[in-house]
Amino acid sequence: MTPTTSAVPILELRGITKSYGTVKACAGVDLRVDAGEIHGLLGENGAGKSSLMKVLLGLVRRDAGTVLVRGEEVALDSPQEAAELGIGMVHQHFSLINGLTVWENVALGDNGKVNKQAICADIAEVSARYGLTVEPDARVETLSAGERQRVEVVKCLRRNPQILILDEPTSVLTQAESEELFAVLGRVVQEEGRAVILISHKLAEIAQATDRVTVLRKGCVAFRAVTADTTPQLLARQMVGREVSLGEEAAALGLVPADKRRKDGGGGPEGQQPVLRLAGLTVDQGGVRLLADVDLTVGPGEIVALYGVEGNGQATLGDVLAGLIPPTAGTIEVTGDRVDVTRPGALSKAGLGIVPEDRHHSGVVLDMSVAENLTMKALDKVSGRFLLRRRAMLAEARRLADEFNIVTPSLDAPVRSLSGGNQQRVVLARELSGHTRVLVAAQPTHGLDVGAIEDMYARLRAAAAEGVGVLLISTEFEEVMALATRIAVISSGRITGALPVSEATAERLGMLVGGEAA
Amino acid sequence: MSVLDSTTTILASGVRLTVPLAFAACGEYLAERAGAMNISVEAMMLSAAFTSVATASATGSATVGLAAGVLTGLVVGFVHGNLSHRAQINTFVIGLVLNALVLGLTSYLITTEQFTAHQVGVLSIPLLQDIPLIGKPLFSQRWPAYLLILLVPLTWWLVERSRWGLELRAVGENPQAADVTGIKVNVRRRQALLWCGALAGLGGAYLAVGEVGSFNQNMTAGRGYLVIAAVIFGAWRLGRTLLGCLVFGLSDAMRLALPALGVTLNAQLLVAAPYLLALLAMLLFTTQHREPAALGRPFERGST
């Protein structure tokens, strides 16, 4: 089925406006979606995509504007009403409940008696129809990100929605999982005539998967087009509001592979003592070997990437390096000295900074101020024996905020009120302040917009140029190719190989990711 | 008195002291699974104990007193629910305030009037009550105690098998996600508190018009807190929660029985025994805890 503009659109938004306090998240947004199309909604973080979708799902009430479903005006006051109208969403931050099983999660939001057999039959039917395998009796907390995503999609499709919204669906998925997802979406629109709204800031995805695209910028529609008539470069420009030209930026957007001509060993000279050395690092948890005998060194000024599919031990390694879990065996040396990881803060004292994977969870304290978050690791500097010296704290925070270009209404504002990119800058600024010799950046660009990704790349490079060794843990192929001088690949908790970037190709890395020697 | 006889006596008294805890624990368990940390279970029990005695005295019927107790618990649950899960006032503060308020109010009201004592009748099950050792403790109780046989499975079924219970658990684990699926989070929590109020009320009333037959100042004496401890002890599983109630009930019975057995121990120390035991139990079993992830965390639409 091809989208026809003459028919009544399945969904039409007119002049949707929504403010939170003084912030206008959406300012008169118009959107038109037809049955049988995948409609891309593109925009940076804070462009208003999520707010618009929350309005559409009845999670927040719009201040002004009209919503028409199949030509009829609807109120959309509650999630129930949205569900009855056939609007379903697969959420970016999963809406699954960890403590419940898969089938219980799927059953949530239904009415009437809980009938496990019927629900499991439904799950099996949807699974078979779209080729999405899920285990109904598994507890959600035991599933990987990709499996959870599948559960989300199954849960959503089981409701038979006519309008399916996906919010950044591939941010935690591997390449293969993403392709599987888009194959399902293709069937959903072409064979079943539903409409899909795909929210993303990955241009490659938008270019490949969508029929039409609407670009939001600062709460307004900046651009709309038939995807085939546009180019990723044009979309990027519309999204950011300025020219996007840097190679690494394009790489971050998934447009082109990074420039492979970049000279090898851009980092430290050979023979220098490594700033970070992991030797035989092993972690067993609940009878499962999460990390197996990991050896890895990072030299000063070097960016080493640890590449692999999510769920292969990266999170565990990140937790070990953050000092959150002690390794079962193995040693960690920072600048040649072995660190006693059982002591809290020992790694940090030794000069290791970490940008953790989940910044909300272990990167920042959301409800404390920007200044407090920035100086948390350098309290000696800003406090006497008992009392904080507020002036010193603010001065230090001001210095870091300026240096790292952190945009905040005030240094006393809670970190919660900052955008994702700025929160991440707060973490980076804090971790690089002081005498940091090695920086571990775990998925540092997850969920960031293009501008923030570009900034993060520049800052990681700058840190390396100043002699800091950087360990970049990433699942993004383009990202490791753009940044790293050396790429180590992790698979099932084991380092399967390491290559200089000049020898790395998608094929060779792919082999290593699959657990085979390249 | 033979050893068997005294054991039976202690067991019987232990079961009697367990019953009010068990009623309230069923309620508290369900409330906590919904993420509603209900400190005011003490207020529910104490106020119900008072109104049950007052109503029984006025009507001459202990059964009507019992019903009044359930109603009183419901009212406290309603007040607590609306303050903390509608008006969004800190649930712990409300619980403590309610507990203090009810303690003060009942202590005052008890001085204003003389109440005539009424007690619900004992129902002995023929044959079963003649089983040695456990016959008397289990099958010769005041009749409302047997309601547990109905209410415990009902509570379990509600939580684990009904749609309502599934939604309650979702709300207790992840209110944001529950909201997204269209569950009215705070409505579910208020409903859970009503269930808790009714059962805690029944427990308090049972203590007054069941076991004791009259009301004394602060007669629940922290049993509400023991109920909360039992839920923690039970790691948010109903069976283990009830086991916790039994442990606390038996230790309370020991306290009462020891002097009669000729063991002289400091009385204050004995009063503290169940609480010390609760602490010890929590210390020992703390690693097995899997509490509802959103326990005690308020939920407001639109906030993250």
Interface residues (C-beta under 8 A of the other chain):
Chain A: L57 L59 V60 S78 P79 Q80 A83 M89 H91 F94 S95 L96 I97 N98 G99 L100 E104 A107 L108 G109 D110 N111 G112 K113 V114 R416
Chain B: R161 S162 R163 L166 E167 R169 A170 G172 E173 N174 Q176 A177 A178 D179 V180 T181 G182 I183 R290 P292 A293 R301 G302 T304
